Amino acid sequence: VGFTVSRRSFLKSALVTGLLPSGLLSYESAFADNLKDSTNLATSANAIQESTSGVMVNDVHSGLNPTRVSSIVKVNSVEDIKAVIKSSKLSGKGFSICGARHSAGGQEFYTDGVLVDTTDFSRVIGLDREAGLFTVQSGIRWSALCHELDKMQSEPIPASESIQPQVSRQKDAPLWGINQKQTGLNSLTIGGTLGANAHGQGLLLKPFVGDIESLRLMDATGESFVCNRTQNQELFSLAIGGYGLFGLVTEVTLRLVPRQKLKRKVHRIEIKEIAENFNNSVKQGSRYGHCQLNVNEKSAGFLTTGVFVAYEEVALDTPITAIELNEDRWRNIVELVHTDKASAYDLYEESVKSSNDQVDWADSWQNNFYQGGYHKLLDSKLHQDVSGSEVLSEFYVPLVKLPDFLFGARDYFLSNNQNVIFSSIRFIEKDDETFIPWARERYACIVLNFHTAHSSAAIQSTMKAWSHLIDLAISLQGSFYLTYQHVANKQQLLSCYPNFEKFLQLKLKHDPHEVFQSDWYQFHKKMFS
Ligand SMILES: Cc1cc2nc3c(=O)[nH]c(=O)nc-3n(C[C@H](O)[C@H](O)[C@H](O)COP(=O)(O)OP(=O)(O)OC[C@H]3O[C@@H](n4cnc5c(N)ncnc54)[C@H](O)[C@@H]3O)c2cc1C
């Protein structure tokens, strides 16, 4: 369940929690738990500390990837990263790289290998105010990045510095904003966003690759170099969406967009009207939009009705009217959706509808409240015998085929008792720049969050549903996201990612000693061996 958290409340919570520019803290208790559990946490990479017992780590959201790593190394300088690479070469052991640890297919972990945690490597390098380019270290989280961007633009501009002429500079209003980020939460890192080539809620935006001007990559020799569309283009296309297998991205230069103020327009739709709603919103100039689906399986509108939200641009002097987030309401809906779907959906719909016509900055609309570790609290509150979590998945089909996908998914869920906790439709433009694009075409994205008890039968049932949905997407000329799973078999994988085998070959060309590792890589290497 997603709620927008306004920039004001976000900044307030950042201050309350002592969020530093370097993004040292977040309100993700599950992540903090992971760190606390790390008995062998190294604060500097000057030496890689090994422990015989290793350290258990897990992904934050699904919690279905418990992995023993030999140690965790928190890097906070280029020298630290070089030292990890050197040490890894000496030991002959590869390592994996993590940001906020939200990928759920083993991309950020390597069993018994060193885990390089980038979340302290999170400084801002610079803002080019004329070109709208913002360079940051890769471990910075979106929350800290937006905070820093705000702060830098609120500072007086030296008289000698010229400003992009066609953009008026507002008192107290930053000139540039981010184009898109994941809307589910604010604590993900830029490196992790790049590694997955993630997306936000644009109506006509490419995945994150479209927002990257260039990146700096450190390879297995410890050398670092710039990759963009003209320099080291092959590595640029491999590193973005390449899940950390081609080197450690040290810096990212983001393309910002002039900040817009947007009015939220909300209405209830039948899923068969979605293409019409999408087209109308685009015609009216909306840059962002999405549709939250009804997840109450007892209602006739299960997965076939929803609330369509589009954002219309308004004048920059329009007052901000977006209402501060009510975090208790978020918790209330999350709890209700596990116990009483009908009330949960009514409450959700009412809450979204009440935001109709509210105005806020475009980047603020992309913020969201998410309480890490919420499921643990829920399990104890609901006295569940077996712990559980929500397991995310995402599929893609051409927009005209979306109703076919949703009717097919609905039938499957109803006959297999699959418990959908949240579902949202997003839109994506074709990605013609990365080597293994998930957005091979312009697609509608179907996000599904399944409640899954952590018992082998329930996990198996979720994996079976995934596999079924991959086949359904393929039958409708669609695809699936690699970030949440490695459920797909070879045939399914190659149908959606025809370049995958070549991707593995290029991995060996660029990293012949396989320094950059992950369980996700090992799984696929074996699949193609
Ligand atoms: C609740 C939730 C909501 C989400 N919402 C969205 C959404 O709206 N849209 C969307 O597209 N995705 C979404 N995601 C998925 C998310 O975007 C990806 O999982 C993303 O990779 C997470 O970033 P992270 O910082 O946790 O990275 P991690 O999971 O830690 O790492 C991801 C990958 O990037 C690599 N990596 C990380 N840092 C570097 C670096 N510096 N250099 C090289 N490689 C690196 C890692 O090795 C790994 O392969 C969501 C996930 C969750 C759990």
The ligand as an SDF file (V2000), in Angstrom:
LIG
                    3D

 53 58  0  0  0  0  0  0  0  0999 V2000
    8.9750   -2.0470   -1.2550 C   0  0  0  0  0  0  0  0  0  0  0  0
    9.7330   -1.9700   -2.5540 C   0  0  0  0  0  0  0  0  0  0  0  0
    9.2930   -1.0790   -3.5220 C   0  0  0  0  0  0  0  0  0  0  0  0
    9.9590   -1.0050   -4.7510 C   0  0  0  0  0  0  0  0  0  0  0  0
    9.4910   -0.1390   -5.6940 N   0  0  0  0  0  0  0  0  0  0  0  0
   10.0500   -0.1430   -6.9130 C   0  0  0  0  0  0  0  0  0  0  0  0
    9.5470    0.6910   -7.9510 C   0  0  0  0  0  0  0  0  0  0  0  0
    8.6120    1.4690   -7.7430 O   0  0  0  0  0  0  0  0  0  0  0  0
   10.1520    0.6210   -9.1670 N   0  0  0  0  0  0  0  0  0  0  0  0
   11.2060   -0.2160   -9.4140 C   0  0  0  0  0  0  0  0  0  0  0  0
   11.6970   -0.2460  -10.5380 O   0  0  0  0  0  0  0  0  0  0  0  0
   11.7130   -0.9830   -8.4400 N   0  0  0  0  0  0  0  0  0  0  0  0
   11.1560   -0.9750   -7.2210 C   0  0  0  0  0  0  0  0  0  0  0  0
   11.6780   -1.7620   -6.2480 N   0  0  0  0  0  0  0  0  0  0  0  0
   12.8790   -2.5510   -6.5490 C   0  0  0  0  0  0  0  0  0  0  0  0
   14.1210   -1.7130   -6.3010 C   0  0  0  0  0  0  0  0  0  0  0  0
   14.1480   -0.6250   -7.1930 O   0  0  0  0  0  0  0  0  0  0  0  0
   15.3900   -2.5380   -6.5430 C   0  0  0  0  0  0  0  0  0  0  0  0
   15.3790   -3.6820   -5.7460 O   0  0  0  0  0  0  0  0  0  0  0  0
   16.6530   -1.7180   -6.2530 C   0  0  0  0  0  0  0  0  0  0  0  0
   17.7620   -2.3850   -6.7780 O   0  0  0  0  0  0  0  0  0  0  0  0
   16.8420   -1.5560   -4.7710 C   0  0  0  0  0  0  0  0  0  0  0  0
   17.8860   -0.6820   -4.4810 O   0  0  0  0  0  0  0  0  0  0  0  0
   18.8430   -1.0190   -3.2770 P   0  0  0  0  0  0  0  0  0  0  0  0
   19.5500    0.2310   -2.8960 O   0  0  0  0  0  0  0  0  0  0  0  0
   18.1170   -1.7400   -2.2260 O   0  0  0  0  0  0  0  0  0  0  0  0
   19.8780   -1.9710   -4.0200 O   0  0  0  0  0  0  0  0  0  0  0  0
   20.3660   -3.4550   -3.6430 P   0  0  0  0  0  0  0  0  0  0  0  0
   19.1820   -4.3550   -3.6240 O   0  0  0  0  0  0  0  0  0  0  0  0
   21.2120   -3.4310   -2.4530 O   0  0  0  0  0  0  0  0  0  0  0  0
   21.2390   -3.7720   -4.9420 O   0  0  0  0  0  0  0  0  0  0  0  0
   20.6060   -3.9480   -6.1870 C   0  0  0  0  0  0  0  0  0  0  0  0
   21.6280   -4.3550   -7.2490 C   0  0  0  0  0  0  0  0  0  0  0  0
   22.4700   -3.2520   -7.5490 O   0  0  0  0  0  0  0  0  0  0  0  0
   23.8450   -3.6180   -7.3420 C   0  0  0  0  0  0  0  0  0  0  0  0
   24.5230   -2.4340   -6.8110 N   0  0  0  0  0  0  0  0  0  0  0  0
   24.1870   -1.7010   -5.7280 C   0  0  0  0  0  0  0  0  0  0  0  0
   25.0610   -0.6860   -5.5820 N   0  0  0  0  0  0  0  0  0  0  0  0
   25.9540   -0.7900   -6.5800 C   0  0  0  0  0  0  0  0  0  0  0  0
   27.1100   -0.0450   -6.9640 C   0  0  0  0  0  0  0  0  0  0  0  0
   27.5120    1.0230   -6.2890 N   0  0  0  0  0  0  0  0  0  0  0  0
   27.8030   -0.4450   -8.0370 N   0  0  0  0  0  0  0  0  0  0  0  0
   27.4200   -1.5440   -8.7550 C   0  0  0  0  0  0  0  0  0  0  0  0
   26.3480   -2.2770   -8.4330 N   0  0  0  0  0  0  0  0  0  0  0  0
   25.6220   -1.9060   -7.3650 C   0  0  0  0  0  0  0  0  0  0  0  0
   23.8110   -4.7700   -6.3700 C   0  0  0  0  0  0  0  0  0  0  0  0
   24.9540   -5.5850   -6.5020 O   0  0  0  0  0  0  0  0  0  0  0  0
   22.5460   -5.4930   -6.7950 C   0  0  0  0  0  0  0  0  0  0  0  0
   22.8020   -6.3320   -7.8680 O   0  0  0  0  0  0  0  0  0  0  0  0
   11.0740   -1.8360   -5.0070 C   0  0  0  0  0  0  0  0  0  0  0  0
   11.5170   -2.7330   -4.0240 C   0  0  0  0  0  0  0  0  0  0  0  0
   10.8540   -2.8010   -2.8090 C   0  0  0  0  0  0  0  0  0  0  0  0
   11.3190   -3.7870   -1.7910 C   0  0  0  0  0  0  0  0  0  0  0  0
  1  2  1  0
  2  3  1  0
  2 52  2  0
  3  4  2  0
  4  5  1  0
  4 50  1  0
  5  6  2  0
  6  7  1  0
  6 13  1  0
  7  8  2  0
  7  9  1  0
  9 10  1  0
 10 11  2  0
 10 12  1  0
 12 13  2  0
 13 14  1  0
 14 15  1  0
 14 50  1  0
 15 16  1  0
 16 17  1  0
 16 18  1  0
 18 19  1  0
 18 20  1  0
 20 21  1  0
 20 22  1  0
 22 23  1  0
 23 24  1  0
 24 25  2  0
 24 26  1  0
 24 27  1  0
 27 28  1  0
 28 29  2  0
 28 30  1  0
 28 31  1  0
 31 32  1  0
 32 33  1  0
 33 34  1  0
 33 48  1  0
 34 35  1  0
 35 36  1  0
 35 46  1  0
 36 37  1  0
 36 45  1  0
 37 38  2  0
 38 39  1  0
 39 40  1  0
 39 45  2  0
 40 41  1  0
 40 42  2  0
 42 43  1  0
 43 44  2  0
 44 45  1  0
 46 47  1  0
 46 48  1  0
 48 49  1  0
 50 51  2  0
 51 52  1  0
 52 53  1  0
M  END
$$$$
